[in-house]
Amino acid sequence: MIYPLVRDLAATDAAVRVPVAVTCRVLKLARQPYYRWLAQPGHGP
């Protein structure tokens, strides 16, 4: 799944922070499913 990449690029401690909207636009992803994935328990480390 590509959502962890979006999360890592948008992290505040990332070397270069890329907003979620920009990353989703470039990867041709909808933002709403990303935020739904992010909100579910156990989505990552």
N, CA, C and O atoms as a CHARMM CRD file, in Angstrom:
* protein
*
  180
    1    1 MET  N      0.84500  -1.17900   0.00000 PROA 1      0.00000
    2    1 MET  CA     0.00000   0.00000   0.00000 PROA 1      0.00000
    3    1 MET  C      0.88900   1.24100   0.00000 PROA 1      0.00000
    4    1 MET  O      1.96900   1.22600   0.59100 PROA 1      0.00000
    5    2 ILE  N      0.46200   2.27500  -0.63400 PROA 2      0.00000
    6    2 ILE  CA     1.26600   3.48100  -0.80800 PROA 2      0.00000
    7    2 ILE  C      1.03800   4.52700   0.28400 PROA 2      0.00000
    8    2 ILE  O      1.78900   5.49800   0.37300 PROA 2      0.00000
    9    3 TYR  N      0.01300   4.33800   1.11300 PROA 3      0.00000
   10    3 TYR  CA    -0.29500   5.32600   2.14700 PROA 3      0.00000
   11    3 TYR  C      0.83200   5.55100   3.14600 PROA 3      0.00000
   12    3 TYR  O      1.00200   6.68300   3.59800 PROA 3      0.00000
   13    4 PRO  N      1.60900   4.54200   3.51300 PROA 4      0.00000
   14    4 PRO  CA     2.73000   4.82900   4.42000 PROA 4      0.00000
   15    4 PRO  C      3.73300   5.82800   3.81400 PROA 4      0.00000
   16    4 PRO  O      4.34400   6.61300   4.54000 PROA 4      0.00000
   17    5 LEU  N      3.89500   5.79300   2.50300 PROA 5      0.00000
   18    5 LEU  CA     4.78200   6.75200   1.84700 PROA 5      0.00000
   19    5 LEU  C      4.24700   8.16800   2.01300 PROA 5      0.00000
   20    5 LEU  O      5.00500   9.09100   2.31200 PROA 5      0.00000
   21    6 VAL  N      2.95400   8.33900   1.82200 PROA 6      0.00000
   22    6 VAL  CA     2.32900   9.65900   1.98900 PROA 6      0.00000
   23    6 VAL  C      2.53100  10.13700   3.42400 PROA 6      0.00000
   24    6 VAL  O      2.88500  11.29400   3.65200 PROA 6      0.00000
   25    7 ARG  N      2.30600   9.24900   4.38700 PROA 7      0.00000
   26    7 ARG  CA     2.47900   9.59700   5.80600 PROA 7      0.00000
   27    7 ARG  C      3.92100  10.00800   6.09900 PROA 7      0.00000
   28    7 ARG  O      4.15400  10.99500   6.79700 PROA 7      0.00000
   29    8 ASP  N      4.88900   9.25700   5.57100 PROA 8      0.00000
   30    8 ASP  CA     6.29200   9.56100   5.82900 PROA 8      0.00000
   31    8 ASP  C      6.72500  10.88300   5.19600 PROA 8      0.00000
   32    8 ASP  O      7.50600  11.62500   5.79200 PROA 8      0.00000
   33    9 LEU  N      6.23400  11.18200   4.01200 PROA 9      0.00000
   34    9 LEU  CA     6.59700  12.44000   3.35000 PROA 9      0.00000
   35    9 LEU  C      5.98700  13.64300   4.05500 PROA 9      0.00000
   36    9 LEU  O      6.55600  14.73400   4.02000 PROA 9      0.00000
   37   10 ALA  N      4.83200  13.45700   4.69400 PROA 10     0.00000
   38   10 ALA  CA     4.15800  14.56900   5.37000 PROA 10     0.00000
   39   10 ALA  C      4.57500  14.71000   6.82500 PROA 10     0.00000
   40   10 ALA  O      4.12600  15.63600   7.50100 PROA 10     0.00000
   41   11 ALA  N      5.41600  13.82200   7.32200 PROA 11     0.00000
   42   11 ALA  CA     5.82200  13.86300   8.73200 PROA 11     0.00000
   43   11 ALA  C      6.54600  15.16300   9.04700 PROA 11     0.00000
   44   11 ALA  O      7.30700  15.67800   8.22800 PROA 11     0.00000
   45   12 THR  N      6.30400  15.68100  10.23100 PROA 12     0.00000
   46   12 THR  CA     6.93300  16.94600  10.62700 PROA 12     0.00000
   47   12 THR  C      8.43900  16.81100  10.79500 PROA 12     0.00000
   48   12 THR  O      9.16000  17.80200  10.68200 PROA 12     0.00000
   49   13 ASP  N      8.92500  15.60600  11.06400 PROA 13     0.00000
   50   13 ASP  CA    10.37000  15.42100  11.22800 PROA 13     0.00000
   51   13 ASP  C     11.05000  14.91900   9.95200 PROA 13     0.00000
   52   13 ASP  O     12.21200  14.51500   9.99600 PROA 13     0.00000
   53   14 ALA  N     10.34800  14.93700   8.82000 PROA 14     0.00000
   54   14 ALA  CA    10.93100  14.51100   7.54500 PROA 14     0.00000
   55   14 ALA  C     11.96900  15.53700   7.08800 PROA 14     0.00000
   56   14 ALA  O     11.85300  16.72600   7.38200 PROA 14     0.00000
   57   15 ALA  N     12.97200  15.06600   6.37400 PROA 15     0.00000
   58   15 ALA  CA    14.01700  15.97000   5.87400 PROA 15     0.00000
   59   15 ALA  C     13.41300  17.04800   4.97300 PROA 15     0.00000
   60   15 ALA  O     13.76300  18.22300   5.08000 PROA 15     0.00000
   61   16 VAL  N     12.51500  16.64500   4.09800 PROA 16     0.00000
   62   16 VAL  CA    11.77500  17.57400   3.24500 PROA 16     0.00000
   63   16 VAL  C     10.30900  17.23500   3.41800 PROA 16     0.00000
   64   16 VAL  O      9.86400  16.16600   2.99900 PROA 16     0.00000
   65   17 ARG  N      9.55400  18.13600   4.03100 PROA 17     0.00000
   66   17 ARG  CA     8.13800  17.88400   4.30000 PROA 17     0.00000
   67   17 ARG  C      7.30800  18.22400   3.07400 PROA 17     0.00000
   68   17 ARG  O      7.37900  19.33500   2.54800 PROA 17     0.00000
   69   18 VAL  N      6.51900  17.25100   2.62600 PROA 18     0.00000
   70   18 VAL  CA     5.64200  17.43300   1.47300 PROA 18     0.00000
   71   18 VAL  C      4.20000  17.31900   1.96100 PROA 18     0.00000
   72   18 VAL  O      3.83700  16.31000   2.56700 PROA 18     0.00000
   73   19 PRO  N      3.37900  18.32100   1.71200 PROA 19     0.00000
   74   19 PRO  CA     1.99300  18.26900   2.17000 PROA 19     0.00000
   75   19 PRO  C      1.23800  17.07100   1.57500 PROA 19     0.00000
   76   19 PRO  O      1.52000  16.63400   0.46000 PROA 19     0.00000
   77   20 VAL  N      0.28700  16.55900   2.33300 PROA 20     0.00000
   78   20 VAL  CA    -0.50500  15.40800   1.90100 PROA 20     0.00000
   79   20 VAL  C     -1.20400  15.70900   0.57800 PROA 20     0.00000
   80   20 VAL  O     -1.22900  14.85900  -0.31300 PROA 20     0.00000
   81   21 ALA  N     -1.76500  16.89400   0.44100 PROA 21     0.00000
   82   21 ALA  CA    -2.48800  17.25300  -0.78100 PROA 21     0.00000
   83   21 ALA  C     -1.58100  17.16400  -2.00600 PROA 21     0.00000
   84   21 ALA  O     -1.99800  16.67100  -3.05500 PROA 21     0.00000
   85   22 VAL  N     -0.35400  17.63700  -1.87600 PROA 22     0.00000
   86   22 VAL  CA     0.58200  17.61200  -2.99700 PROA 22     0.00000
   87   22 VAL  C      0.97700  16.17900  -3.32900 PROA 22     0.00000
   88   22 VAL  O      0.98700  15.79200  -4.49800 PROA 22     0.00000
   89   23 THR  N      1.30300  15.39100  -2.31000 PROA 23     0.00000
   90   23 THR  CA     1.69700  14.00500  -2.53600 PROA 23     0.00000
   91   23 THR  C      0.56900  13.22700  -3.19800 PROA 23     0.00000
   92   23 THR  O      0.80500  12.48000  -4.14700 PROA 23     0.00000
   93   24 CYS  N     -0.64400  13.39400  -2.71200 PROA 24     0.00000
   94   24 CYS  CA    -1.77600  12.68200  -3.29400 PROA 24     0.00000
   95   24 CYS  C     -2.02600  13.10900  -4.73700 PROA 24     0.00000
   96   24 CYS  O     -2.36600  12.28200  -5.58300 PROA 24     0.00000
   97   25 ARG  N     -1.85900  14.38100  -5.01200 PROA 25     0.00000
   98   25 ARG  CA    -2.05200  14.86700  -6.37600 PROA 25     0.00000
   99   25 ARG  C     -1.02500  14.24600  -7.31900 PROA 25     0.00000
  100   25 ARG  O     -1.37300  13.79800  -8.41100 PROA 25     0.00000
  101   26 VAL  N      0.23100  14.21900  -6.90000 PROA 26     0.00000
  102   26 VAL  CA     1.29900  13.66900  -7.74500 PROA 26     0.00000
  103   26 VAL  C      1.10400  12.16200  -7.96000 PROA 26     0.00000
  104   26 VAL  O      1.31300  11.65300  -9.06100 PROA 26     0.00000
  105   27 LEU  N      0.70200  11.45800  -6.89900 PROA 27     0.00000
  106   27 LEU  CA     0.52900  10.00500  -6.99200 PROA 27     0.00000
  107   27 LEU  C     -0.85600   9.61200  -7.51900 PROA 27     0.00000
  108   27 LEU  O     -1.16700   8.42900  -7.65300 PROA 27     0.00000
  109   28 LYS  N     -1.67900  10.61900  -7.81500 PROA 28     0.00000
  110   28 LYS  CA    -3.04100  10.40700  -8.31800 PROA 28     0.00000
  111   28 LYS  C     -3.87500   9.57100  -7.35500 PROA 28     0.00000
  112   28 LYS  O     -4.52400   8.59700  -7.73700 PROA 28     0.00000
  113   29 LEU  N     -3.83300   9.98800  -6.09500 PROA 29     0.00000
  114   29 LEU  CA    -4.62100   9.35600  -5.03900 PROA 29     0.00000
  115   29 LEU  C     -5.63500  10.36100  -4.51700 PROA 29     0.00000
  116   29 LEU  O     -5.40100  11.57000  -4.54600 PROA 29     0.00000
  117   30 ALA  N     -6.75200   9.85300  -4.04300 PROA 30     0.00000
  118   30 ALA  CA    -7.73000  10.71000  -3.38000 PROA 30     0.00000
  119   30 ALA  C     -7.29700  10.88600  -1.92800 PROA 30     0.00000
  120   30 ALA  O     -6.78500   9.95000  -1.31300 PROA 30     0.00000
  121   31 ARG  N     -7.49900  12.07000  -1.38600 PROA 31     0.00000
  122   31 ARG  CA    -7.08400  12.33300  -0.00300 PROA 31     0.00000
  123   31 ARG  C     -7.97500  11.64700   1.01900 PROA 31     0.00000
  124   31 ARG  O     -7.49000  11.18400   2.05200 PROA 31     0.00000
  125   32 GLN  N     -9.27200  11.57500   0.74400 PROA 32     0.00000
  126   32 GLN  CA   -10.20100  11.02000   1.73500 PROA 32     0.00000
  127   32 GLN  C     -9.86500   9.57700   2.12200 PROA 32     0.00000
  128   32 GLN  O     -9.86500   9.27000   3.31400 PROA 32     0.00000
  129   33 PRO  N     -9.57600   8.67600   1.17200 PROA 33     0.00000
  130   33 PRO  CA    -9.19400   7.31700   1.58900 PROA 33     0.00000
  131   33 PRO  C     -7.90400   7.29700   2.40900 PROA 33     0.00000
  132   33 PRO  O     -7.74100   6.46000   3.29700 PROA 33     0.00000
  133   34 TYR  N     -6.99900   8.21200   2.11200 PROA 34     0.00000
  134   34 TYR  CA    -5.77000   8.28600   2.91000 PROA 34     0.00000
  135   34 TYR  C     -6.09900   8.64300   4.35100 PROA 34     0.00000
  136   34 TYR  O     -5.61000   7.98800   5.27100 PROA 34     0.00000
  137   35 TYR  N     -6.91400   9.66300   4.56600 PROA 35     0.00000
  138   35 TYR  CA    -7.26700  10.07400   5.92500 PROA 35     0.00000
  139   35 TYR  C     -8.08400   8.99700   6.63700 PROA 35     0.00000
  140   35 TYR  O     -7.97100   8.83000   7.85200 PROA 35     0.00000
  141   36 ARG  N     -8.91000   8.26400   5.88000 PROA 36     0.00000
  142   36 ARG  CA    -9.66100   7.14800   6.46400 PROA 36     0.00000
  143   36 ARG  C     -8.68700   6.07100   6.93600 PROA 36     0.00000
  144   36 ARG  O     -8.84200   5.52600   8.02900 PROA 36     0.00000
  145   37 TRP  N     -7.67900   5.76400   6.10800 PROA 37     0.00000
  146   37 TRP  CA    -6.65900   4.77800   6.46900 PROA 37     0.00000
  147   37 TRP  C     -5.88200   5.25400   7.70000 PROA 37     0.00000
  148   37 TRP  O     -5.60000   4.46700   8.60400 PROA 37     0.00000
  149   38 LEU  N     -5.54300   6.52300   7.72900 PROA 38     0.00000
  150   38 LEU  CA    -4.77900   7.08800   8.83100 PROA 38     0.00000
  151   38 LEU  C     -5.55900   7.01800  10.14800 PROA 38     0.00000
  152   38 LEU  O     -4.96600   6.82600  11.20900 PROA 38     0.00000
  153   39 ALA  N     -6.86700   7.17000  10.08500 PROA 39     0.00000
  154   39 ALA  CA    -7.68400   7.18200  11.29200 PROA 39     0.00000
  155   39 ALA  C     -7.94200   5.80100  11.87000 PROA 39     0.00000
  156   39 ALA  O     -8.30600   5.69200  13.04100 PROA 39     0.00000
  157   40 GLN  N     -7.76600   4.75300  11.09400 PROA 40     0.00000
  158   40 GLN  CA    -8.07000   3.42600  11.61600 PROA 40     0.00000
  159   40 GLN  C     -6.96700   2.95900  12.56100 PROA 40     0.00000
  160   40 GLN  O     -5.78900   3.22600  12.32500 PROA 40     0.00000
  161   41 PRO  N     -7.34300   2.27000  13.61700 PROA 41     0.00000
  162   41 PRO  CA    -6.35700   1.78700  14.60100 PROA 41     0.00000
  163   41 PRO  C     -5.39800   0.76800  13.97400 PROA 41     0.00000
  164   41 PRO  O     -5.79200  -0.04300  13.13600 PROA 41     0.00000
  165   42 GLY  N     -4.16200   0.82700  14.38800 PROA 42     0.00000
  166   42 GLY  CA    -3.17100  -0.13500  13.91700 PROA 42     0.00000
  167   42 GLY  C     -2.69800   0.14300  12.50200 PROA 42     0.00000
  168   42 GLY  O     -2.33100  -0.78900  11.78800 PROA 42     0.00000
  169   43 HSD  N     -2.69500   1.40500  12.07600 PROA 43     0.00000
  170   43 HSD  CA    -2.32700   1.74500  10.70400 PROA 43     0.00000
  171   43 HSD  C     -0.81400   1.74400  10.46800 PROA 43     0.00000
  172   43 HSD  O     -0.37600   1.87700   9.32500 PROA 43     0.00000
  173   44 GLY  N     -0.03700   1.60300  11.48700 PROA 44     0.00000
  174   44 GLY  CA     1.41000   1.59700  11.28600 PROA 44     0.00000
  175   44 GLY  C      2.14900   1.68300  12.58900 PROA 44     0.00000
  176   44 GLY  O      1.55700   1.59500  13.66500 PROA 44     0.00000
  177   45 PRO  N      3.46700   1.85900  12.48700 PROA 45     0.00000
  178   45 PRO  CA     4.30100   1.87300  13.70400 PROA 45     0.00000
  179   45 PRO  C      4.06100   3.03000  14.61100 PROA 45     0.00000
  180   45 PRO  O      4.70400   3.13900  15.65500 PROA 45     0.00000
